[in-house]
Amino acid sequence: MNLLAADVERFAGALREQLPGLLGAAPAEVVIFPSHPLLPVAREALDGIARCALGGQDLHPAPSGAHTGDVAGAQLVDAGARWVLCGHSERRAEHGEDDSTVRAKLEAAIAVELRPLLCVGESLEQREAGATEETIGAQLDAALPVLARLPEPPVVAYEPVWAIGTGRTATPETAQAAHAFLRARLARALGAECSAACRLLYGGSVKPANCAELLAEADVDGFLIGGASLDPDSFLDIIRRCGH
């Protein structure tokens, strides 16, 4: 719930100027998830930038109807989105979304050919109780019946909620352990080839200072960037550092 239309224009200008050179020939992709009212603004501002897509931050499970304040998948597509977040930690925490709700949203996404980005993660209490794998495993398992029907390998983001804005730091080894667990679970459910092709993103306070170290881990394929993405210079610096 950040930025206004003028900020989007400034952000897009920086991306248009620098992003093509940063991506080069690397097999990388950038997706911007603005607040829903800013999607049409971002669509126009980012038009023509290769390998830069738009996504919605959330969607309602229903295709339409009397759900004041919510957004339908078809409306996201109409506004220029090609991706959508499902099960983000803030939706789970602030809006009480459980695994069945997230699964319903995944279903709604694929019904309109939006590519879902599933978010999983554990709270501080769950981590301290030694329930990290139990928690993220259950979140992934609930989504697997839908993920198995996707035409492309799934994209899953691991959000260690306990390391976001708390002052605690998730080490690269901690991130790798969670990602390796998720990839192994995906392999059992979808097969080794599909699991290897899945992109597992890390979403725990990613910054220019720690991104390269995190990306060096075997099962960290990219990032779901939060606060650092609000500043185009910081966002582009992360992309630059990862390219090296």
N, C-alpha and C positions, 0 to 999 in steps of 0.2 A: 504494500500500500504506500508506494513511494513514487516520487517524480511527477512532473506535469508535462504538458505537451511541449513546452519550450525546452525542457530537459531532454526529451526524446529526440528533438531535432539536433541538439548539441551532441548527444550520444551517437546518433546515426552518422553525423558528420565525421566524427573521429573514426568510426568503424569503416566508413566508406573510403577514407583516406589511407588507413593503415592495414585493415584486415586482409585484403587480398595478398599483400606482400608477406604478411606474417604466416598465412596458411601455406602459400606456395604450393608445392607438390605433395605436402603431407596429407595423409588420409584423415583429415580432421573436419569437424563440422561444428558450427556455432548455432545455438538456438537461444533466442531471446524470449523471456516470459514476462511481458509487461502486465500491469494491472489491466483488467478487461476493458475499461473505457479508453485506454491508450492503444489498443490493438490496431484500430484503423489508422491512427496517426503513425504508429511504428511501421505498418505495412507500406504506407506511402513513402516514409522516410528511408526505409531500408530496401526499397525496390531496386532490383538489379545487382545487389551485392551477392556474389556467388557463395554458395555453401553457408548462407546465413538465413535461417528459417525463424518463424514465429511460433510461439506456443501459448496456450492458455494456462492460467494458474490452477484452474479447477473446472469441473463441470458437474451438472446435476445428473443423476442416473436416468431421469425421464427424458424423452425426446422433446417434450414441450409441456405446457400446462400452467396451472396457477401456482407458481412457486416463486413468489415475489422475492427479488434480490438475488436469485440464482441465475445461472446461465446454462443454456443447452448446448450440446455438442455441435449441432447444426449452426447455431449462432456463432460459435467460435470459428468454424470453417468459413462462414460468410464474412467474418471480420478479418480473415487472412491467416488464421492459425493452421498449422499442420501437425503440431504436437500438443500434448496436454499433460500436466502433472496430475498424478493420482496418488493420494495417500500421503501428501507432504506432511512432515512432522507437525507443522503448525495447524493444519486441518485436523489431524488426529487429536492434538492436545486441546486446541481452542474450540473445536466444533464437535468433539466426541466421535469422530469417524472411526468405526471399527472395521475389522477386516472384511466383513460382509458388505459394508457400504463401499469400501474401496473396490471390491470385486465388481459390484454393480456399476461403478463409475468406469472401470476398465471395459466392461461390456458396452456401455454407452459410447465410449470412445471409438471402439473398433466398428460399431454400427454405422458411424459416419466417416470412417476411414481416417480418423485422427490417430496419430502414433502416440501411444501412452508412454509416459516415463514413470514407472512405479517407484515410490519412495518407501524405504523400510528403515527402521532404526529403533534403538532402545533408550530408555530414560536413565537418569543417574541411579534411581532406585533399582531398576532392573539390572543395570550393570553391576552395582555393588552386591546384588544378590546372586551374581553369577549366572544370570538368565539371559545373557546377550544372544547366544545361539538359539535358545528356546524361543525368544521373542521374535527375532528377525526371521527365523525358520518358519514360524507360524504365519507371519505376515506374507512371506513368499509363497508358502504352501497354499494359502487362500487364493492367491492370484494365479497360480500355475494353470488351472483349467482354461483360463482366458489367454494367458501368455502362450500356451501351446497352440492356439489358433491364429496367432499373428503371422502375417506373410513374411515378416522379417525377424531376425533374432531380437529378443527382448532387450530393453535398456532398463537397468535397475540402478537406483541411487541409494547408497548407504549413508544415512544421516545419524551419526552418534549424537543424539540430542544432548547428552551430558557434556559435550565439548563445544556446543554452540552458544556463544555469548556468556559462558560461565567462568572463563579464566582457566579452565582445565584444558589440557592439550592432548589430543589423540596423536600418538606417535605414528610414523609410517608403518611400523611393525604392527601396531594395533589395527590400523586401517587394512593392512594386507591380510591379517588373520580373519577379519570379518568378510572381506572380499573373497578369500579362498574358500571359506565356508559356503558363501552364497553360490560360487561357481560350481562347487562340488554338488550342491543340492540341485542346481539347474541341470547338471550333467546326468544325475540319476533320473530326473524327470523328463528331460527333453533330449538327452543324448549328448555324447561328448562333443560332437561336431558343432551342434547348436550352442552348447555352453561356451565353447571356445570363441564363437562368433559374437556372443552377447557382450554388450558394453556395460561394464560395472563402473559407475561414477561415485566419487567420494564427495560428500557434502558436509564436512565438518569444519567450518571456519577456514576455508581455503583462502590463502593470501599469496602475493608475489613471493614472499620470503620462504614459504614452505611448499609451494606447488611442485617444483621440480623434484624435490626429495620424495614427495608422495607418489608422483607419476613414475618414479623409478621402480616402484614395487611391481611385482609380476602381474598382479590381478587388478591393479588400478588403471583403468582405461581412459579416465577423464574426470571431469568435475561437475558438480551441481553447485554453482557459486552463489553465495548469498550476498552479504553486505559489501564485499569487494566488487561486486558487479554494478553497484550504483554509480561508481566513478569510472568513466570510460578509460581513463589513463591506467587505473589499477587493473581493470578487466583486460585491457590489451597487454599490459605487462605480464599478466599470468599466461596469456596465449604466447607471448614472445618467449618467456622463460621455458615453457613446455616444448617449444619448437627447437630448443637447443639441448 
